[in-house]
């Protein structure tokens, strides 16, 4: 459930800060990306070097750092994460969060974020029981902040009582539960999605290949949109110039056969969106060496059909068949008619038809006009950006699963 999830870990002051090292290790083992913000107090107990070594990412400490602000910026830092975790959360940082103060990088990021926040308090038992701390915690929980712990036990100061940082396995379990629990802004939490994107390249020889004009913009946008709604998302991408979306598992491939293998390896999934423009044919016998001109006569290329990825997923049996299979139909004429026939032929649940004629500007462009075809008929979507189309499709997927009983991914739907 943590594969590809992005966590911003804020480490405040207190002896329990040393446990943040183990927390990073365990989160990374489960596939999560961890980026750290270290407060001045936290730096008395752990070093930026230790955090950077375990997170394999830069550690941020100073809001007034010109370099950090120009490269990342506290706003972007606070919003690129799927979840902000304050561990340990001292009485001081809890008070600042409750009061809305922003006097350092950590509190500024917390105030600027639009993402969920989890706090893991750790402090002396008397501080935890103080009326001010209890009021601050109550305020934060009313705002939707998630709390883990504290727990009772011996303290570094020699006292005993509630105030110890929750054990690392408990924190990891709480983070896992968060990502597995659907909510209003993460309705696809607990679901697993597969998206294909971009073109494939079928080699003719080491320097030439068969391909198409697909940019991957629509497929990448769909993967990001599903991930934003909480789905654990695997993106299988052909050769594109786009950067890998953050928070996803990205598999890079070249050929249609490579793409099919990657998709089958990703199964089982709840939803598969086949947005890639897969080459229909490949050269039967690709050459190991560059082909040379011989008297101006062009070479004869024998072509064979590539595997049909959309049909393979749509006709899979048992738990290998995604609960929802969505295809794309790129057409240059008779758009709806051809796409409707393609949906029946492939066996997918939904099919999005898009006009890729030269005058449409779809290939390589930033917008498209789509028709969603399903058992209920044809929906004519207005022309919109590919990002907006992706968000609309992701919400439709979320609406589809909202009305279905939840089952573990891979569980046979016929059971």
Secondary structure as GFF3:
##gff-version 3
##sequence-region A 1 415
A	DSSP	beta_strand	6	11	.	.	.	ID=ss1
A	DSSP	three_ten_helix	15	18	.	.	.	ID=ss2
A	DSSP	alpha_helix	19	29	.	.	.	ID=ss3
A	DSSP	beta_strand	33	38	.	.	.	ID=ss4
A	DSSP	three_ten_helix	42	44	.	.	.	ID=ss5
A	DSSP	alpha_helix	48	55	.	.	.	ID=ss6
A	DSSP	beta_strand	59	60	.	.	.	ID=ss7
A	DSSP	alpha_helix	66	71	.	.	.	ID=ss8
A	DSSP	alpha_helix	74	79	.	.	.	ID=ss9
A	DSSP	beta_strand	83	89	.	.	.	ID=ss10
A	DSSP	alpha_helix	91	99	.	.	.	ID=ss11
A	DSSP	alpha_helix	105	112	.	.	.	ID=ss12
A	DSSP	beta_strand	116	121	.	.	.	ID=ss13
A	DSSP	alpha_helix	125	129	.	.	.	ID=ss14
A	DSSP	alpha_helix	131	142	.	.	.	ID=ss15
A	DSSP	beta_strand	146	147	.	.	.	ID=ss16
A	DSSP	beta_strand	151	154	.	.	.	ID=ss17
A	DSSP	beta_strand	160	164	.	.	.	ID=ss18
A	DSSP	alpha_helix	168	180	.	.	.	ID=ss19
A	DSSP	beta_strand	192	197	.	.	.	ID=ss20
A	DSSP	beta_strand	202	205	.	.	.	ID=ss21
A	DSSP	beta_strand	208	210	.	.	.	ID=ss22
A	DSSP	alpha_helix	217	228	.	.	.	ID=ss23
A	DSSP	beta_strand	232	237	.	.	.	ID=ss24
A	DSSP	beta_strand	249	252	.	.	.	ID=ss25
A	DSSP	alpha_helix	256	266	.	.	.	ID=ss26
A	DSSP	beta_strand	271	274	.	.	.	ID=ss27
A	DSSP	beta_strand	281	283	.	.	.	ID=ss28
A	DSSP	beta_strand	303	305	.	.	.	ID=ss29
A	DSSP	alpha_helix	309	314	.	.	.	ID=ss30
A	DSSP	three_ten_helix	318	320	.	.	.	ID=ss31
A	DSSP	beta_strand	324	331	.	.	.	ID=ss32
A	DSSP	alpha_helix	335	346	.	.	.	ID=ss33
A	DSSP	beta_strand	350	355	.	.	.	ID=ss34
A	DSSP	three_ten_helix	358	360	.	.	.	ID=ss35
A	DSSP	beta_strand	367	368	.	.	.	ID=ss36
A	DSSP	beta_strand	370	374	.	.	.	ID=ss37
A	DSSP	beta_strand	377	380	.	.	.	ID=ss38
A	DSSP	beta_strand	384	385	.	.	.	ID=ss39
A	DSSP	alpha_helix	386	402	.	.	.	ID=ss40
###
